[in-house]
Amino acid sequence: MEAVVDLPVLVRKIKDERFNVEYLSQYHLLIQLTQKTFRLCVTDSLDNRCLALEEFTFAFAITSDQLLAQLNGVYDGHHFLKAGYWKSIRITYKNDKFTLVPNSLFIEDNAKEYLRLNCEVHSIFDQVAYYKHVGNEIVNIFSIDRKIIDWFKGIYQSKKIDVIHHTSSCIEGVLKNIKEESTKVLYINVEGSQLTILCKKDRKLEFCNIFQYQATEDAIYYIMAVLDALKMNADEHIVYFVGDIEHNSEIYLKLNEFVKNVKFGEKPNSMFFGYVFDEVFDHKYFDLYCMHLCE
């Protein structure tokens, strides 16, 4: 008897009135995947307007095969996802397997060895890729699940798929969208039990790392440790939250006891949003929206 697979649950669906399936060839499809969620964003290449947003949650997905079962559940019967004539398709598969190296030291043939210095890489299961942040002279090297990316290539056989790490989306969003600051600013992207913490000064990246936490106290410890390591003053410097965090979150409320200027981020100013997106907190899908900046 075959096991019953719980189908993904659609938790958010927003569509701009300008969205038209007849114009998919001028639209960018942005996909963000974790073991627990699938998110998509559609943008118009002509005016950088956000036209659609959908989020699905997965009931259970630990192995690659379980995740593929959930992906099939999202794609089966979807009215536009399987289309093969998008202008571009970009995918982020969130994990903590990444490392940043200076562009001047990067040698493509050594990409796997750079990554192995920072995390475990399985030659059979992991596919190593990289993204060059030209403006910042750094290269983001990361691994993705080979089975997952092969599945996407099977769906979109006629299109080139650009795969990036979610930290690259965060980096580009922080450096290109946020207003100029003459002092250091900390940005924290929250996703489940994972914090992606970045620091920038002016338009230069000074820090980027991922921290896994279980309790609120752990998250606060990591944030305060980063502030201390970067010599940032808790009474002066600003900390921004983006991602999957609410205004009544324990992490947000607790951090306010130690840091004077804790704020929530805004939608990227490089993208236009219609009124239908007003129902979404501005900080909510920051790294998903900013995928369009990773050319």
Secondary structure, DSSP 8 states (H G I E B T S, - for coil): --------EEEEEEE-TT--GGGGGGEEEEEEE-SSEEEEEEEETTTTEEEEEEEEE-S---SHHHHHHHHHHHHTT-SSTT-S--SEEEEEE--S-EEEEEGGG--GGGHHHHHHTTS---TTTEEEEEEEEGGGTEEEEEEEEHHHHHHHHHHTTTS-EEEE-HHHHHHHHHHHHS---SSEEEEEEEETTEEEEEEEETTEEEEEEEEE-SSHHHHHHHHHHHHHHTT--TTTSEEEEEES--TT-HHHHHHTTT-SEEEE----TTSEE-GGGGGS-TTTTHHHHGGGG--
